Amino acid sequence: MTEFQRELDVNYCHLAVISTDPPEVAAAFRAGLGATFTFLSDHERRAVTELQIVDETDPRHPRIAYPYSFSVGPDLAIHRVYDGGWFVGRPTLEELRQDLRALMLRYHPD
């Protein structure tokens, strides 16, 4: 994603990551990657509970979040959801490019 962010910048698109790590851990991870996109922290796991993307099958580790990916338009409407709980459900960079192409056509048809 750190290389993909350059493509996004050229197209005036933004990438954000939401982590369940505490803010200082997420910041260290972001710095280690050399990422310039936004890292948000949901260490209290409020968003994952509200979005109902919690895996509750393991009672020893409650409120573990499934790794979802969302393509979102400028009006914050969700365009596409990827369920990354399984490896095959995670989006490829090409799928994300196609989502961005579809969003550009939808919101900027010219």
N, CA, C and O atoms as a GROMACS GRO file, in nm:
protein
  440
    1MET      N    1   0.081  -0.120   0.000
    1MET     CA    2   0.000   0.000   0.000
    1MET      C    3   0.086   0.126   0.000
    1MET      O    4   0.043   0.230  -0.050
    2THR      N    5   0.206   0.119   0.056
    2THR     CA    6   0.289   0.239   0.057
    2THR      C    7   0.328   0.283  -0.084
    2THR      O    8   0.342   0.402  -0.109
    3GLU      N    9   0.344   0.188  -0.176
    3GLU     CA   10   0.372   0.225  -0.314
    3GLU      C   11   0.245   0.270  -0.386
    3GLU      O   12   0.249   0.358  -0.472
    4PHE      N   13   0.132   0.210  -0.350
    4PHE     CA   14   0.004   0.244  -0.412
    4PHE      C   15  -0.039   0.386  -0.375
    4PHE      O   16  -0.112   0.450  -0.451
    5GLN      N   17   0.007   0.436  -0.260
    5GLN     CA   18  -0.033   0.570  -0.218
    5GLN      C   19   0.012   0.676  -0.317
    5GLN      O   20  -0.054   0.779  -0.329
    6ARG      N   21   0.121   0.653  -0.389
    6ARG     CA   22   0.166   0.750  -0.490
    6ARG      C   23   0.065   0.760  -0.604
    6ARG      O   24   0.034   0.870  -0.651
    7GLU      N   25   0.013   0.646  -0.648
    7GLU     CA   26  -0.091   0.645  -0.751
    7GLU      C   27  -0.216   0.717  -0.702
    7GLU      O   28  -0.279   0.792  -0.776
    8LEU      N   29  -0.250   0.694  -0.578
    8LEU     CA   30  -0.370   0.757  -0.521
    8LEU      C   31  -0.353   0.908  -0.514
    8LEU      O   32  -0.446   0.983  -0.545
    9ASP      N   33  -0.235   0.954  -0.474
    9ASP     CA   34  -0.210   1.098  -0.463
    9ASP      C   35  -0.230   1.168  -0.597
    9ASP      O   36  -0.288   1.276  -0.601
   10VAL      N   37  -0.184   1.107  -0.705
   10VAL     CA   38  -0.198   1.166  -0.838
   10VAL      C   39  -0.345   1.181  -0.876
   10VAL      O   40  -0.382   1.273  -0.948
   11ASN      N   41  -0.429   1.090  -0.827
   11ASN     CA   42  -0.572   1.090  -0.860
   11ASN      C   43  -0.657   1.156  -0.752
   11ASN      O   44  -0.779   1.143  -0.753
   12TYR      N   45  -0.594   1.227  -0.661
   12TYR     CA   46  -0.664   1.296  -0.552
   12TYR      C   47  -0.748   1.200  -0.469
   12TYR      O   48  -0.857   1.235  -0.425
   13CYS      N   49  -0.698   1.082  -0.447
   13CYS     CA   50  -0.765   0.981  -0.364
   13CYS      C   51  -0.688   0.966  -0.234
   13CYS      O   52  -0.570   1.000  -0.226
   14HIS      N   53  -0.755   0.917  -0.133
   14HIS     CA   54  -0.692   0.902  -0.003
   14HIS      C   55  -0.708   0.759   0.047
   14HIS      O   56  -0.807   0.692   0.018
   15LEU      N   57  -0.611   0.716   0.121
   15LEU     CA   58  -0.612   0.585   0.182
   15LEU      C   59  -0.608   0.605   0.333
   15LEU      O   60  -0.533   0.689   0.383
   16ALA      N   61  -0.688   0.529   0.404
   16ALA     CA   62  -0.686   0.533   0.550
   16ALA      C   63  -0.688   0.390   0.602
   16ALA      O   64  -0.754   0.303   0.545
   17VAL      N   65  -0.617   0.367   0.709
   17VAL     CA   66  -0.610   0.237   0.773
   17VAL      C   67  -0.663   0.252   0.914
   17VAL      O   68  -0.628   0.346   0.985
   18ILE      N   69  -0.749   0.160   0.955
   18ILE     CA   70  -0.796   0.159   1.093
   18ILE      C   71  -0.739   0.036   1.159
   18ILE      O   72  -0.758  -0.076   1.112
   19SER      N   73  -0.670   0.057   1.268
   19SER     CA   74  -0.604  -0.050   1.341
   19SER      C   75  -0.666  -0.062   1.480
   19SER      O   76  -0.716   0.036   1.534
   20THR      N   77  -0.662  -0.181   1.536
   20THR     CA   78  -0.708  -0.198   1.674
   20THR      C   79  -0.592  -0.184   1.772
   20THR      O   80  -0.609  -0.209   1.892
   21ASP      N   81  -0.476  -0.146   1.722
   21ASP     CA   82  -0.361  -0.121   1.809
   21ASP      C   83  -0.375   0.015   1.876
   21ASP      O   84  -0.445   0.103   1.825
   22PRO      N   85  -0.311   0.034   1.991
   22PRO     CA   86  -0.310   0.166   2.053
   22PRO      C   87  -0.244   0.267   1.959
   22PRO      O   88  -0.164   0.228   1.874
   23PRO      N   89  -0.276   0.396   1.971
   23PRO     CA   90  -0.224   0.497   1.879
   23PRO      C   91  -0.072   0.498   1.865
   23PRO      O   92  -0.021   0.515   1.755
   24GLU      N   93   0.000   0.480   1.975
   24GLU     CA   94   0.146   0.484   1.967
   24GLU      C   95   0.203   0.364   1.890
   24GLU      O   96   0.306   0.377   1.824
   25VAL      N   97   0.137   0.250   1.899
   25VAL     CA   98   0.181   0.132   1.823
   25VAL      C   99   0.151   0.151   1.675
   25VAL      O  100   0.234   0.120   1.589
   26ALA      N  101   0.032   0.203   1.644
   26ALA     CA  102  -0.006   0.229   1.506
   26ALA      C  103   0.088   0.334   1.444
   26ALA      O  104   0.128   0.321   1.328
   27ALA      N  105   0.124   0.436   1.521
   27ALA     CA  106   0.214   0.541   1.471
   27ALA      C  107   0.353   0.484   1.443
   27ALA      O  108   0.415   0.519   1.343
   28ALA      N  109   0.401   0.397   1.530
   28ALA     CA  110   0.532   0.334   1.510
   28ALA      C  111   0.530   0.245   1.386
   28ALA      O  112   0.626   0.243   1.309
   29PHE      N  113   0.421   0.171   1.367
   29PHE     CA  114   0.408   0.085   1.251
   29PHE      C  115   0.405   0.168   1.123
   29PHE      O  116   0.469   0.134   1.023
   30ARG      N  117   0.329   0.278   1.126
   30ARG     CA  118   0.320   0.369   1.012
   30ARG      C  119   0.458   0.426   0.977
   30ARG      O  120   0.496   0.429   0.860
   31ALA      N  121   0.531   0.470   1.078
   31ALA     CA  122   0.665   0.524   1.055
   31ALA      C  123   0.759   0.418   1.000
   31ALA      O  124   0.840   0.446   0.911
   32GLY      N  125   0.749   0.298   1.052
   32GLY     CA  126   0.834   0.188   1.005
   32GLY      C  127   0.809   0.153   0.860
   32GLY      O  128   0.900   0.112   0.789
   33LEU      N  129   0.685   0.169   0.816
   33LEU     CA  130   0.650   0.143   0.676
   33LEU      C  131   0.689   0.259   0.584
   33LEU      O  132   0.703   0.242   0.463
   34GLY      N  133   0.706   0.376   0.643
   34GLY     CA  134   0.730   0.495   0.562
   34GLY      C  135   0.602   0.542   0.495
   34GLY      O  136   0.606   0.606   0.390
   35ALA      N  137   0.489   0.509   0.554
   35ALA     CA  138   0.358   0.543   0.497
   35ALA      C  139   0.324   0.689   0.526
   35ALA      O  140   0.357   0.742   0.633
   36THR      N  141   0.260   0.753   0.431
   36THR     CA  142   0.215   0.890   0.452
   36THR      C  143   0.063   0.897   0.464
   36THR      O  144   0.009   1.004   0.494
   37PHE      N  145  -0.006   0.785   0.442
   37PHE     CA  146  -0.151   0.786   0.455
   37PHE      C  147  -0.192   0.775   0.601
   37PHE      O  148  -0.109   0.745   0.687
   38THR      N  149  -0.318   0.800   0.627
   38THR     CA  150  -0.371   0.810   0.762
   38THR      C  151  -0.383   0.674   0.829
   38THR      O  152  -0.433   0.578   0.769
   39PHE      N  153  -0.338   0.666   0.951
   39PHE     CA  154  -0.358   0.549   1.037
   39PHE      C  155  -0.447   0.593   1.153
   39PHE      O  156  -0.411   0.683   1.229
   40LEU      N  157  -0.561   0.531   1.166
   40LEU     CA  158  -0.652   0.559   1.277
   40LEU      C  159  -0.648   0.444   1.375
   40LEU      O  160  -0.622   0.330   1.337
   41SER      N  161  -0.672   0.474   1.501
   41SER     CA  162  -0.668   0.372   1.605
   41SER      C  163  -0.807   0.350   1.664
   41SER      O  164  -0.873   0.444   1.706
   42ASP      N  165  -0.848   0.225   1.667
   42ASP     CA  166  -0.973   0.186   1.731
   42ASP      C  167  -0.940   0.086   1.841
   42ASP      O  168  -0.996  -0.023   1.848
   43HIS      N  169  -0.847   0.128   1.927
   43HIS     CA  170  -0.798   0.035   2.030
   43HIS      C  171  -0.906  -0.004   2.131
   43HIS      O  172  -0.892  -0.104   2.202
   44GLU      N  173  -1.012   0.074   2.139
   44GLU     CA  174  -1.124   0.036   2.226
   44GLU      C  175  -1.226  -0.049   2.152
   44GLU      O  176  -1.324  -0.095   2.210
   45ARG      N  177  -1.202  -0.069   2.023
   45ARG     CA  178  -1.281  -0.156   1.935
   45ARG      C  179  -1.428  -0.114   1.926
   45ARG      O  180  -1.518  -0.198   1.918
   46ARG      N  181  -1.452   0.014   1.928
   46ARG     CA  182  -1.589   0.064   1.915
   46ARG      C  183  -1.639   0.051   1.771
   46ARG      O  184  -1.751   0.005   1.748
   47ALA      N  185  -1.555   0.091   1.675
   47ALA     CA  186  -1.598   0.087   1.534
   47ALA      C  187  -1.623  -0.056   1.488
   47ALA      O  188  -1.722  -0.081   1.419
   48VAL      N  189  -1.536  -0.148   1.526
   48VAL     CA  190  -1.555  -0.286   1.481
   48VAL      C  191  -1.682  -0.347   1.540
   48VAL      O  192  -1.744  -0.433   1.478
   49THR      N  193  -1.720  -0.302   1.659
   49THR     CA  194  -1.843  -0.349   1.720
   49THR      C  195  -1.963  -0.288   1.648
   49THR      O  196  -2.060  -0.357   1.617
   50GLU      N  197  -1.957  -0.156   1.620
   50GLU     CA  198  -2.067  -0.088   1.551
   50GLU      C  199  -2.085  -0.141   1.410
   50GLU      O  200  -2.198  -0.153   1.362
   51LEU      N  201  -1.976  -0.173   1.343
   51LEU     CA  202  -1.982  -0.225   1.206
   51LEU      C  203  -2.013  -0.374   1.202
   51LEU      O  204  -2.032  -0.431   1.094
   52GLN      N  205  -2.019  -0.435   1.317
   52GLN     CA  206  -2.047  -0.578   1.330
   52GLN      C  207  -1.950  -0.664   1.249
   52GLN      O  208  -1.990  -0.755   1.177
   53ILE      N  209  -1.820  -0.632   1.264
   53ILE     CA  210  -1.717  -0.710   1.196
   53ILE      C  211  -1.627  -0.778   1.300
   53ILE      O  212  -1.505  -0.781   1.287
   54VAL      N  213  -1.691  -0.830   1.403
   54VAL     CA  214  -1.620  -0.892   1.514
   54VAL      C  215  -1.631  -1.043   1.503
   54VAL      O  216  -1.739  -1.098   1.480
   55ASP      N  217  -1.518  -1.109   1.520
   55ASP     CA  218  -1.514  -1.256   1.524
   55ASP      C  219  -1.528  -1.296   1.671
   55ASP      O  220  -1.439  -1.272   1.752
   56GLU      N  221  -1.639  -1.358   1.703
   56GLU     CA  222  -1.665  -1.397   1.842
   56GLU      C  223  -1.657  -1.547   1.861
   56GLU      O  224  -1.712  -1.600   1.958
   57THR      N  225  -1.589  -1.617   1.770
   57THR     CA  226  -1.583  -1.762   1.778
   57THR      C  227  -1.483  -1.813   1.881
   57THR      O  228  -1.491  -1.928   1.924
   58ASP      N  229  -1.387  -1.728   1.922
   58ASP     CA  230  -1.287  -1.768   2.020
   58ASP      C  231  -1.313  -1.692   2.151
   58ASP      O  232  -1.282  -1.573   2.160
   59PRO      N  233  -1.370  -1.760   2.251
   59PRO     CA  234  -1.403  -1.690   2.376
   59PRO      C  235  -1.280  -1.637   2.451
   59PRO      O  236  -1.294  -1.549   2.536
   60ARG      N  237  -1.161  -1.690   2.420
   60ARG     CA  238  -1.040  -1.641   2.488
   60ARG      C  239  -0.995  -1.506   2.433
   60ARG      O  240  -0.923  -1.432   2.500
   61HIS      N  241  -1.038  -1.473   2.310
   61HIS     CA  242  -1.000  -1.347   2.247
   61HIS      C  243  -1.126  -1.276   2.194
   61HIS      O  244  -1.151  -1.276   2.074
   62PRO      N  245  -1.203  -1.217   2.284
   62PRO     CA  246  -1.327  -1.151   2.239
   62PRO      C  247  -1.299  -1.024   2.160
   62PRO      O  248  -1.196  -0.958   2.177
   63ARG      N  249  -1.392  -0.994   2.073
   63ARG     CA  250  -1.389  -0.870   1.994
   63ARG      C  251  -1.266  -0.856   1.905
   63ARG      O  252  -1.206  -0.748   1.897
   64ILE      N  253  -1.228  -0.964   1.837
   64ILE     CA  254  -1.122  -0.956   1.737
   64ILE      C  255  -1.188  -0.916   1.606
   64ILE      O  256  -1.290  -0.972   1.566
   65ALA      N  257  -1.130  -0.819   1.538
   65ALA     CA  258  -1.189  -0.766   1.416
   65ALA      C  259  -1.147  -0.847   1.294
   65ALA      O  260  -1.031  -0.886   1.280
   66TYR      N  261  -1.244  -0.872   1.206
   66TYR     CA  262  -1.212  -0.928   1.075
   66TYR      C  263  -1.143  -0.818   0.994
   66TYR      O  264  -1.178  -0.700   1.009
   67PRO      N  265  -1.047  -0.852   0.912
   67PRO     CA  266  -0.979  -0.749   0.831
   67PRO      C  267  -1.058  -0.716   0.704
   67PRO      O  268  -1.039  -0.778   0.600
   68TYR      N  269  -1.145  -0.619   0.713
   68TYR     CA  270  -1.226  -0.575   0.600
   68TYR      C  271  -1.156  -0.462   0.526
   68TYR      O  272  -1.076  -0.388   0.584
   69SER      N  273  -1.187  -0.448   0.399
   69SER     CA  274  -1.143  -0.334   0.318
   69SER      C  275  -1.268  -0.276   0.252
   69SER      O  276  -1.357  -0.349   0.210
   70PHE      N  277  -1.272  -0.143   0.245
   70PHE     CA  278  -1.386  -0.073   0.188
   70PHE      C  279  -1.338   0.024   0.081
   70PHE      O  280  -1.237   0.092   0.100
   71SER      N  281  -1.408   0.031  -0.030
   71SER     CA  282  -1.390   0.138  -0.127
   71SER      C  283  -1.503   0.236  -0.101
   71SER      O  284  -1.620   0.198  -0.102
   72VAL      N  285  -1.468   0.362  -0.079
   72VAL     CA  286  -1.567   0.462  -0.039
   72VAL      C  287  -1.559   0.583  -0.132
   72VAL      O  288  -1.450   0.629  -0.166
   73GLY      N  289  -1.674   0.632  -0.173
   73GLY     CA  290  -1.680   0.749  -0.260
   73GLY      C  291  -1.662   0.878  -0.182
   73GLY      O  292  -1.656   0.876  -0.059
   74PRO      N  293  -1.655   0.991  -0.253
   74PRO     CA  294  -1.634   1.119  -0.185
   74PRO      C  295  -1.750   1.159  -0.094
   74PRO      O  296  -1.733   1.243  -0.005
   75ASP      N  297  -1.868   1.100  -0.115
   75ASP     CA  298  -1.981   1.128  -0.027
   75ASP      C  299  -1.987   1.028   0.090
   75ASP      O  300  -2.085   1.024   0.165
   76LEU      N  301  -1.881   0.950   0.105
   76LEU     CA  302  -1.864   0.848   0.209
   76LEU      C  303  -1.960   0.729   0.195
   76LEU      O  304  -1.977   0.652   0.289
   77ALA      N  305  -2.020   0.716   0.078
   77ALA     CA  306  -2.102   0.598   0.050
   77ALA      C  307  -2.008   0.482   0.016
   77ALA      O  308  -1.912   0.498  -0.060
   78ILE      N  309  -2.037   0.367   0.074
   78ILE     CA  310  -1.953   0.250   0.049
   78ILE      C  311  -1.981   0.196  -0.091
   78ILE      O  312  -2.095   0.164  -0.125
   79HIS      N  313  -1.876   0.186  -0.170
   79HIS     CA  314  -1.887   0.135  -0.307
   79HIS      C  315  -1.873  -0.017  -0.309
   79HIS      O  316  -1.951  -0.086  -0.375
   80ARG      N  317  -1.774  -0.068  -0.237
   80ARG     CA  318  -1.750  -0.213  -0.236
   80ARG      C  319  -1.687  -0.252  -0.105
   80ARG      O  320  -1.610  -0.176  -0.045
   81VAL      N  321  -1.720  -0.374  -0.060
   81VAL     CA  322  -1.668  -0.427   0.065
   81VAL      C  323  -1.593  -0.557   0.034
   81VAL      O  324  -1.643  -0.643  -0.039
   82TYR      N  325  -1.475  -0.569   0.092
   82TYR     CA  326  -1.395  -0.692   0.079
   82TYR      C  327  -1.382  -0.754   0.216
   82TYR      O  328  -1.334  -0.690   0.310
   83ASP      N  329  -1.422  -0.878   0.229
   83ASP     CA  330  -1.411  -0.952   0.354
   83ASP      C  331  -1.275  -1.021   0.355
   83ASP      O  332  -1.257  -1.124   0.290
   84GLY      N  333  -1.182  -0.965   0.427
   84GLY     CA  334  -1.046  -1.018   0.430
   84GLY      C  335  -1.023  -1.124   0.534
   84GLY      O  336  -0.909  -1.158   0.565
   85GLY      N  337  -1.132  -1.178   0.591
   85GLY     CA  338  -1.116  -1.284   0.689
   85GLY      C  339  -1.049  -1.407   0.628
   85GLY      O  340  -0.987  -1.486   0.698
   86TRP      N  341  -1.063  -1.419   0.498
   86TRP     CA  342  -0.996  -1.525   0.423
   86TRP      C  343  -0.902  -1.459   0.325
   86TRP      O  344  -0.931  -1.350   0.274
   87PHE      N  345  -0.790  -1.520   0.297
   87PHE     CA  346  -0.691  -1.461   0.207
   87PHE      C  347  -0.752  -1.425   0.073
   87PHE      O  348  -0.720  -1.320   0.017
   88VAL      N  349  -0.838  -1.511   0.021
   88VAL     CA  350  -0.898  -1.485  -0.111
   88VAL      C  351  -0.996  -1.369  -0.108
   88VAL      O  352  -1.037  -1.321  -0.214
   89GLY      N  353  -1.036  -1.322   0.009
   89GLY     CA  354  -1.129  -1.211   0.018
   89GLY      C  355  -1.062  -1.075   0.022
   89GLY      O  356  -1.130  -0.973   0.018
   90ARG      N  357  -0.931  -1.073   0.031
   90ARG     CA  358  -0.859  -0.945   0.037
   90ARG      C  359  -0.843  -0.888  -0.104
   90ARG      O  360  -0.815  -0.962  -0.198
   91PRO      N  361  -0.860  -0.756  -0.119
   91PRO     CA  362  -0.851  -0.699  -0.254
   91PRO      C  363  -0.707  -0.693  -0.303
   91PRO      O  364  -0.614  -0.668  -0.227
   92THR      N  365  -0.692  -0.716  -0.431
   92THR     CA  366  -0.562  -0.695  -0.494
   92THR      C  367  -0.551  -0.548  -0.530
   92THR      O  368  -0.651  -0.476  -0.530
   93LEU      N  369  -0.431  -0.504  -0.561
   93LEU     CA  370  -0.415  -0.365  -0.604
   93LEU      C  371  -0.493  -0.339  -0.732
   93LEU      O  372  -0.546  -0.230  -0.752
   94GLU      N  373  -0.500  -0.438  -0.820
   94GLU     CA  374  -0.575  -0.421  -0.944
   94GLU      C  375  -0.725  -0.405  -0.916
   94GLU      O  376  -0.791  -0.325  -0.981
   95GLU      N  377  -0.778  -0.481  -0.820
   95GLU     CA  378  -0.919  -0.464  -0.784
   95GLU      C  379  -0.945  -0.326  -0.727
   95GLU      O  380  -1.048  -0.264  -0.756
   96LEU      N  381  -0.853  -0.276  -0.646
   96LEU     CA  382  -0.868  -0.141  -0.591
   96LEU      C  383  -0.860  -0.036  -0.702
   96LEU      O  384  -0.933   0.062  -0.700
   97ARG      N  385  -0.771  -0.058  -0.799
   97ARG     CA  386  -0.764   0.033  -0.914
   97ARG      C  387  -0.896   0.034  -0.991
   97ARG      O  388  -0.944   0.140  -1.032
   98GLN      N  389  -0.954  -0.082  -1.010
   98GLN     CA  390  -1.083  -0.091  -1.082
   98GLN      C  391  -1.194  -0.022  -1.003
   98GLN      O  392  -1.280   0.043  -1.062
   99ASP      N  393  -1.192  -0.036  -0.871
   99ASP     CA  394  -1.290   0.035  -0.787
   99ASP      C  395  -1.274   0.186  -0.804
   99ASP      O  396  -1.373   0.258  -0.819
  100LEU      N  397  -1.150   0.233  -0.802
  100LEU     CA  398  -1.127   0.376  -0.818
  100LEU      C  399  -1.172   0.424  -0.956
  100LEU      O  400  -1.227   0.534  -0.969
  101ARG      N  401  -1.150   0.342  -1.057
  101ARG     CA  402  -1.195   0.378  -1.191
  101ARG      C  403  -1.347   0.390  -1.195
  101ARG      O  404  -1.402   0.484  -1.253
  102ALA      N  405  -1.415   0.295  -1.132
  102ALA     CA  406  -1.562   0.298  -1.128
  102ALA      C  407  -1.612   0.419  -1.049
  102ALA      O  408  -1.709   0.483  -1.088
  103LEU      N  409  -1.545   0.450  -0.939
  103LEU     CA  410  -1.585   0.566  -0.859
  103LEU      C  411  -1.562   0.696  -0.936
  103LEU      O  412  -1.644   0.788  -0.929
  104MET      N  413  -1.450   0.704  -1.008
  104MET     CA  414  -1.424   0.825  -1.087
  104MET      C  415  -1.531   0.843  -1.194
  104MET      O  416  -1.578   0.955  -1.216
  105LEU      N  417  -1.570   0.736  -1.260
  105LEU     CA  418  -1.676   0.745  -1.361
  105LEU      C  419  -1.809   0.787  -1.300
  105LEU      O  420  -1.885   0.863  -1.360
  106ARG      N  421  -1.834   0.738  -1.181
  106ARG     CA  422  -1.961   0.768  -1.114
  106ARG      C  423  -1.969   0.913  -1.068
  106ARG      O  424  -2.070   0.980  -1.087
  107TYR      N  425  -1.860   0.961  -1.006
  107TYR     CA  426  -1.863   1.094  -0.946
  107TYR      C  427  -1.806   1.203  -1.036
  107TYR      O  428  -1.835   1.322  -1.017
  108HIS      N  429  -1.727   1.164  -1.135
  108HIS     CA  430  -1.669   1.263  -1.229
  108HIS      C  431  -1.679   1.206  -1.371
  108HIS      O  432  -1.577   1.169  -1.430
  109PRO      N  433  -1.799   1.200  -1.427
  109PRO     CA  434  -1.818   1.138  -1.558
  109PRO      C  435  -1.747   1.211  -1.672
  109PRO      O  436  -1.733   1.156  -1.781
  110ASP      N  437  -1.704   1.334  -1.648
  110ASP     CA  438  -1.635   1.409  -1.754
  110ASP      C  439  -1.493   1.363  -1.763
  110ASP      O  440  -1.417   1.413  -1.846
   0.00000   0.00000   0.00000
